[in-house]
Amino acid sequence: MNSNLPYDRTLLIIPTYNEIDNIEKMIEKVFSLYPELNVLIIDDGSPDGTKEVVKHLKEKYSTLHLIERTGKLGLGTAYARGFSYAIEKDFDFVVQMDCDFSHDPEEIKTLLSECQSHDLIVGSRYINGIRIINWSFRRLLLSYLASIYIRIVTGIPVFDTTGGYKCMRTSFLKRLNLEMLKSNGYIFQLEINYKAYSLGKKIKEVPIIFYERTVGVSKMDGNIIFEALYSVIKLRVLKLMGKLV
């Protein structure tokens, strides 16, 4: 571990919904790697006991935090709430990551290291080859073609436009009206990238390996595809009208 990195000034945000199979293992793994890191779990009223596990672990880890929300309010609003928390508590950096081990916690140090000289670091599944484990060919092709479609419509110079493993400076997040973020599904990741690009922020992609979850239930569904097709055009129109940021 690079002890020179500002782990104590970094907030790791992990949204959860029914992650009872993963939450304890993830928290224990993160703190074993980065004892100084602050971790914020944002739970959307999981009925499976996820938040109870977090509450128990808070007694062990003083830098573990929990925000409980009532009902399944969505990934985008969870991250927006986490960003607000990071700004309120004066953190300098934010890392966002899934709870299901599709994102390897070992890569946090790489993302944070690169963010020392950039505003937004995107953990990319599509640079240095396609780096996705255990997806069907159909899902892989659909995701890759969607990424090409998004780049054509928006012009954004990011290959993995919807990847959810990233690190960013809170100074960038302060430029955003977090209450006005337009997207609530996985297209939220594109919106953040697109706004960083529109603001002229320094963006860099670094290669990561994405692992399909092995336990728990995926939150992906068919509606995400339709949301993406519509939202990409909407974001492009907003940029042309000067209303994106």
C-alpha positions in Angstrom: 0.0 0.0 0.0 1.2 3.5 -0.8 1.3 5.2 2.6 1.8 8.6 0.9 -1.7 8.6 -0.5 -4.3 10.7 1.3 -6.5 7.8 2.5 -7.6 9.8 5.6 -9.0 12.5 3.3 -10.8 10.1 1.0 -14.4 8.8 1.2 -15.3 5.5 -0.3 -19.0 5.4 -1.2 -20.8 2.0 -1.5 -24.5 2.0 -2.2 -26.3 -1.1 -1.1 -29.6 -2.9 -1.5 -29.9 -6.5 -0.3 -26.2 -7.2 -0.1 -26.2 -9.4 3.0 -24.0 -11.9 1.2 -21.3 -9.4 0.5 -21.4 -6.5 2.9 -19.4 -7.8 5.8 -16.7 -9.4 3.5 -16.4 -6.1 1.6 -16.1 -3.9 4.6 -13.5 -6.2 6.2 -11.5 -6.4 3.0 -11.5 -2.7 2.5 -10.3 -1.9 6.0 -7.7 -4.7 5.9 -6.2 -2.9 2.9 -6.8 0.7 3.8 -7.2 1.2 7.6 -7.2 5.0 7.3 -9.9 5.1 4.6 -13.4 6.5 5.4 -16.2 4.3 4.1 -19.8 5.4 3.6 -22.5 2.8 3.1 -25.8 4.2 1.7 -28.5 1.6 2.2 -31.8 1.8 0.4 -33.9 0.1 3.1 -32.6 -3.4 2.5 -35.1 -5.9 4.0 -32.4 -8.6 4.2 -30.5 -7.1 7.1 -27.6 -5.4 5.3 -27.8 -2.2 7.4 -27.8 -4.2 10.6 -24.5 -5.8 9.6 -23.1 -2.3 8.9 -24.3 -1.0 12.3 -22.6 -3.9 14.0 -19.3 -3.3 12.2 -19.5 0.5 13.0 -18.6 -0.6 16.6 -15.3 -2.0 15.2 -14.4 0.6 12.7 -14.6 4.3 13.7 -14.3 5.5 10.1 -17.3 3.4 8.9 -20.4 5.5 8.2 -24.0 4.6 7.3 -26.8 6.5 5.7 -30.2 4.7 5.9 -32.8 5.6 3.2 -36.4 4.5 3.2 -37.1 2.4 0.1 -35.2 1.6 -3.1 -34.5 5.2 -4.3 -31.9 4.3 -6.9 -28.2 4.3 -7.6 -27.9 7.8 -8.9 -29.6 9.4 -6.0 -27.5 7.3 -3.6 -24.3 8.6 -5.1 -25.6 12.2 -5.2 -26.3 11.9 -1.5 -22.8 10.5 -0.9 -21.2 13.3 -2.8 -23.1 15.8 -0.7 -21.8 14.0 2.4 -18.2 14.1 1.2 -18.5 17.9 0.6 -20.1 18.5 4.0 -17.4 16.6 5.8 -14.6 18.3 3.8 -13.1 15.2 2.1 -10.7 15.9 -0.7 -11.4 12.7 -2.8 -14.3 10.3 -3.4 -14.1 6.8 -4.6 -17.3 5.0 -5.7 -17.5 1.2 -5.9 -20.0 -1.6 -6.0 -20.5 -3.9 -3.0 -20.6 -7.2 -4.9 -16.8 -7.5 -5.6 -17.3 -6.8 -9.3 -14.8 -4.1 -8.5 -11.6 -5.3 -6.8 -10.8 -3.2 -3.7 -7.1 -3.6 -4.4 -7.5 -1.1 -7.3 -8.5 1.7 -4.9 -4.9 2.7 -4.5 -4.4 2.9 -8.2 -7.4 5.1 -8.8 -6.5 7.4 -5.8 -2.9 7.6 -7.0 -3.9 8.7 -10.5 -6.4 11.2 -9.1 -3.5 13.2 -7.5 -2.9 14.7 -10.9 -6.5 14.5 -12.4 -10.0 15.5 -11.5 -11.7 12.3 -12.5 -10.3 8.8 -12.8 -12.5 6.1 -14.5 -11.7 2.5 -13.9 -12.1 1.2 -17.5 -13.3 -2.2 -18.7 -12.5 -1.3 -22.3 -8.9 -0.1 -22.5 -5.9 -2.4 -23.0 -8.5 -5.0 -24.3 -11.9 -5.9 -23.0 -11.5 -6.7 -19.3 -14.7 -8.3 -18.2 -15.0 -11.7 -16.5 -18.0 -14.1 -16.7 -20.3 -12.1 -18.9 -22.2 -13.8 -21.8 -21.2 -12.8 -25.3 -24.5 -11.1 -25.8 -24.2 -8.9 -22.8 -20.6 -8.1 -23.5 -21.5 -7.1 -27.1 -24.5 -5.1 -26.0 -22.4 -3.2 -23.5 -19.5 -2.5 -25.9 -21.9 -1.3 -28.7 -23.7 0.9 -26.2 -20.3 2.5 -25.2 -19.6 3.2 -28.9 -23.1 4.7 -29.3 -22.6 7.0 -26.3 -19.2 8.2 -27.6 -20.6 9.0 -31.0 -23.6 10.9 -29.6 -21.8 12.8 -26.9 -18.2 13.1 -28.3 -16.9 12.3 -24.8 -13.3 10.9 -25.0 -14.0 8.1 -22.5 -14.2 4.4 -23.7 -16.0 3.0 -20.6 -18.7 5.6 -20.3 -20.9 3.8 -17.8 -18.3 2.1 -15.5 -19.1 2.6 -11.9 -15.6 2.3 -10.4 -14.0 5.8 -10.2 -12.2 8.3 -8.1 -12.8 12.1 -8.2 -11.9 15.3 -6.5 -14.6 16.9 -4.4 -13.4 20.2 -5.9 -15.0 18.9 -9.1 -18.2 17.8 -7.3 -18.6 21.2 -5.8 -19.0 22.6 -9.4 -22.2 20.5 -9.8 -25.7 21.1 -8.6 -26.1 17.7 -7.0 -29.9 18.2 -6.6 -30.2 18.7 -10.3 -28.5 15.5 -11.5 -30.8 14.1 -14.3 -30.1 10.4 -14.2 -30.9 7.7 -11.6 -29.8 4.4 -13.1 -26.4 3.3 -14.4 -26.5 6.2 -16.9 -25.7 8.3 -13.9 -22.1 7.3 -14.4 -22.2 8.8 -17.9 -23.7 12.0 -16.6 -20.9 12.5 -14.2 -18.3 11.8 -16.8 -20.0 14.1 -19.4 -20.2 17.0 -16.9 -16.6 16.6 -16.0 -15.7 16.7 -19.7 -18.0 19.7 -20.3 -16.3 21.6 -17.5 -12.9 20.9 -19.0 -11.8 18.7 -16.1 -8.8 16.4 -16.4 -10.1 12.9 -17.0 -8.1 9.7 -17.2 -9.1 6.0 -17.7 -7.1 3.3 -16.1 -7.6 -0.4 -16.8 -9.4 -2.5 -14.3 -10.8 -6.0 -14.4 -14.6 -6.2 -13.9 -15.9 -9.4 -12.3 -19.5 -10.5 -12.6 -21.0 -11.0 -9.1 -20.9 -14.5 -7.8 -23.3 -14.1 -4.9 -26.4 -12.0 -4.4 -28.8 -10.7 -7.1 -27.8 -8.4 -9.9 -29.6 -5.0 -10.0 -29.4 -4.9 -13.9 -32.7 -5.1 -15.8 -34.0 -4.3 -19.3 -35.2 -0.8 -18.4 -31.6 0.3 -18.0 -31.0 -0.1 -21.8 -34.0 2.0 -22.7 -33.0 4.6 -20.1 -29.6 4.8 -21.6 -30.8 5.3 -25.2 -33.1 8.1 -24.1 -30.8 9.7 -21.5 -27.8 10.0 -23.8 -29.7 12.1 -26.3 -31.2 14.1 -23.5 -27.7 14.9 -22.0 -26.4 15.9 -25.5 -29.3 18.3 -26.0 -28.8 19.8 -22.6 -25.1 20.4 -23.4 -26.0 22.0 -26.7 -28.4 24.3 -24.9 -25.8 25.2 -22.3 -27.8 23.6 -19.5 -25.8 20.5 -18.7 -23.8 22.1 -15.9 
